[in-house]
Amino acid sequence: MARMPSAERRRQLTEAAIRTMARDGVAKATTRAIAAEAGVSLSVFHYCFDSKQALIGSVITTLTEHSVTVVREALRPRATLEQTVRAGFEAYWGHVRDRPDEHMLTYELTQYALREPGFEHLARRQYELYGIAYAELIEELRHSRDLQLRVPVSVLARYLAAVTDGLTLNYLVLGDESVWADILDTVTAHIAGLVA
């Protein structure tokens, strides 16, 4: 096995954990199964992660980064604010359609962390990361277009996280593709209306 910098090995193991947890569920994703998925020994796994909490924290951060990267890349300025916002939402929904197991995993991780004694802070961190990610995206968009918001960035960020969370779960449960264009139009118009 080739030597790899520890940060790169952690990323490899985190991605293996995401695949394993998405396929088998969080509770069944043992360290042995994750190490096997990554093609490393258990000792390498334990060298990189000293606890299941550390692993789950890394998984939560990485899953958030997956979604945020897709949206950030789509948010290049367009002719109108509505077109720019719509492009961000369309990119996110494309990610949900392409990787439903990964998005289902985010909900499972939340529930697991809330129910597992000593892991509750990970669920809180998950939602804090969503708020931070949205705040960064809002600030980037606000500065690139010199926008004035009708609500504070922190409020809009938390609101967007809640809306996206609810719509994602709704899509994962109902899977009705036919209504999503209208839903995205509604959300886009509403978000654009929060800009002065």
URGI-V188653 format. One record per residue. RES is the residue in one letter. OMEGA is omega as a letter, one per 20 degrees, with the letter a starting at -180 (* if undefined). NEAR is the number of other ideal C-beta (glycine too) atoms within 12 Angstrom. D_CENTER is the distance of its C-alpha to the mean C-alpha in Angstrom with 1 decimal. Layout:
res=<RES,RES>
omega=<OMEGA,OMEGA>
near=<NEAR,NEAR>
d_center=<D_CENTER,D_CENTER>
//
This chain:
res=<M,A,R,M,P,S,A,E,R,R,R,Q,L,T,E,A,A,I,R,T,M,A,R,D,G,V,A,K,A,T,T,R,A,I,A,A,E,A,G,V,S,L,S,V,F,H,Y,C,F,D,S,K,Q,A,L,I,G,S,V,I,T,T,L,T,E,H,S,V,T,V,V,R,E,A,L,R,P,R,A,T,L,E,Q,T,V,R,A,G,F,E,A,Y,W,G,H,V,R,D,R,P,D,E,H,M,L,T,Y,E,L,T,Q,Y,A,L,R,E,P,G,F,E,H,L,A,R,R,Q,Y,E,L,Y,G,I,A,Y,A,E,L,I,E,E,L,R,H,S,R,D,L,Q,L,R,V,P,V,S,V,L,A,R,Y,L,A,A,V,T,D,G,L,T,L,N,Y,L,V,L,G,D,E,S,V,W,A,D,I,L,D,T,V,T,A,H,I,A,G,L,V,A>
omega=<a,r,a,r,a,r,r,r,r,r,r,a,r,r,r,r,r,r,a,a,r,a,a,a,a,a,a,a,a,r,r,a,a,r,r,r,a,a,r,r,r,a,r,r,a,r,a,a,a,r,r,r,a,r,a,r,r,r,r,a,a,r,r,r,r,a,a,r,r,a,a,r,a,a,r,a,r,a,a,r,a,r,r,r,a,r,r,r,r,r,r,a,r,r,r,r,a,a,a,a,r,r,r,r,a,r,r,r,r,a,r,a,r,a,a,a,r,a,a,a,r,r,r,r,r,a,r,r,r,r,r,a,r,r,r,r,r,a,r,a,a,a,a,a,a,a,r,a,r,r,r,a,a,r,r,r,a,r,r,r,a,r,a,r,a,a,r,r,r,r,a,a,a,r,a,a,a,a,a,r,r,r,r,r,a,a,r,a,a,r,r,r,r,r,a,*>
near=<12,10,10,18,11,15,12,17,28,29,22,29,39,34,26,34,43,38,26,30,38,29,20,22,19,34,17,17,33,20,31,19,24,39,28,21,25,32,18,28,18,18,14,26,35,20,19,31,31,14,17,27,23,24,38,38,29,36,42,40,29,31,40,39,25,30,38,32,20,29,35,27,19,26,32,17,20,19,11,16,29,24,22,31,37,30,28,39,38,27,28,41,33,23,31,33,21,15,23,21,23,32,35,26,35,41,32,33,41,32,21,30,29,21,16,21,11,15,26,19,18,34,27,17,27,36,28,22,31,35,29,24,34,37,26,25,38,37,22,23,34,29,15,17,25,12,25,14,27,17,21,17,27,19,18,30,32,23,26,38,31,19,26,37,27,17,27,36,22,21,29,24,14,14,17,15,15,10,17,26,16,13,26,30,19,20,32,31,20,23,32,26,17,28,25,13>
d_center=<31.2,30.6,29.8,26.4,25.3,23.5,20.3,20.2,21.1,18.3,15.8,17.8,17.7,14.0,13.5,16.5,15.1,12.0,14.6,17.0,14.9,13.6,17.3,19.2,17.1,16.3,19.9,21.4,19.4,22.3,22.6,25.3,23.2,20.4,23.1,24.8,21.7,21.5,25.3,26.1,28.3,27.4,28.9,26.5,23.6,25.3,26.1,22.5,21.1,23.6,21.9,19.4,17.8,17.3,15.8,13.3,12.5,12.0,9.9,7.4,7.6,7.5,4.5,2.8,5.9,6.0,4.6,6.5,9.3,10.0,10.4,12.3,14.5,15.4,16.3,19.6,22.3,24.0,27.4,26.1,23.3,22.7,22.3,19.9,17.7,18.1,17.2,13.7,13.2,14.9,12.8,9.6,11.9,13.2,10.0,9.9,13.6,13.6,11.2,11.7,12.1,8.7,7.4,10.6,9.9,7.2,10.3,12.7,11.4,11.8,15.2,16.2,15.7,17.5,20.3,20.9,23.3,22.2,18.5,17.9,16.9,13.7,12.6,13.7,11.9,8.5,9.4,11.2,8.4,7.0,10.7,11.4,9.0,10.6,13.9,14.0,13.4,16.0,18.4,18.3,19.1,21.6,23.4,23.6,25.2,26.9,25.6,26.6,24.3,25.9,23.5,22.3,19.1,17.8,18.7,17.2,13.8,13.8,15.3,12.7,10.0,12.5,13.5,10.3,9.7,13.3,13.5,10.9,12.8,15.9,15.3,14.5,17.7,20.0,18.8,21.3,20.8,23.9,22.7,19.5,21.4,23.1,20.1,18.5,21.9,22.1,18.8,19.6,23.1,22.1,19.8,22.5,25.0,23.5,24.7,28.4>
//
